[in-house]
Amino acid sequence: MITEQEILESLKILIKKSSEFSNVLLGSGDDAAIIKTKEELVHSLDISVEGVHFLEELIPAEYIAYRSIVIALSDIAAMGAYPSFFSIGLTSNNEDINWYTSFNRGVERIIDEYQIPLVGGDITKERTNISVSVFGHLFNKNLKRSTAQVNDDIYITGQLGLAKKGLVEIKENGICNSPFIDAYLTPKAQFKKSREISPIANACIDISDGLLNDLGHICKQSGVGANIYIDDIPITTDIMDLTYGDDYELCFTINKDKSFKYAEGEYFKIGTIIDSNEINIFDKGKPIEMKTRGWDPFKK
């Protein structure tokens, strides 16, 4: 039977690597970490649950770890911020030390790719759940959901539905070489684009639960509505891509009179904020109705 100490021993390389960051005054190993930080701190916490957010029998632990952390990182990007450090709470019933070694590889990839230290966490025995707390600092001004303005242009940062198609491929064929599977297993938090838009965007959200659902949060909290146009939205399969989760692109609004220059394919203008309480969807100029708006973990 595996012991907690064996699992903690497997974490040593992550602890050592993280302790080398200049903002870590005291890293993991004591009852709490000590971090040198700036005044305005941005915080996000996300929970990933086996059977709800991922299927353990389909996905190696390395990717479970990677995805779970990126989900929390993406929320930081949506606030117009960059990550500074993170912590993980893990529960698992797995008795194989190789599972934890694989999980640690996913964490190490995040440390290396995003150059952020793991400063602490906790582990106990139970069904697999991963709780990730990320802390960061603002690039410029904070981006909120509640500050979209009527006549703002609506943009997204990338193609929708890639991850959904990747999950379908995994279920049908297992993990193989595919850009769609890559989009599902190793999504990317959009920090470069967050930095670019943070000085000029009015409102922002990450697309984690489907474009219609997440744009709906902006509209509801800002007291506005939206017109969006299918012809302008980069979708992978069909219009249901507007409702799928796991894209982790950004959806944001900018005053139409502001200059926003970008290369083709970097950003996509998909609609306009309107004085209404509805999101209107147009396909080839004609309004359409969509009953499904996005993913909800509390709905079967």
Helices and strands as residue ranges (DSSP letters): H 4-10, H 12-19, E 24-26, E 34-35, E 42-49, H 61-78, E 81-91, H 97-114, E 118-124, E 129-138, E 152-156, H 162-173, H 179-185, H 191-197, E 201-207, H 211-222, E 225-229, G 230-232, G 239-242, E 249-255, E 268-274, E 279-283, E 286-288
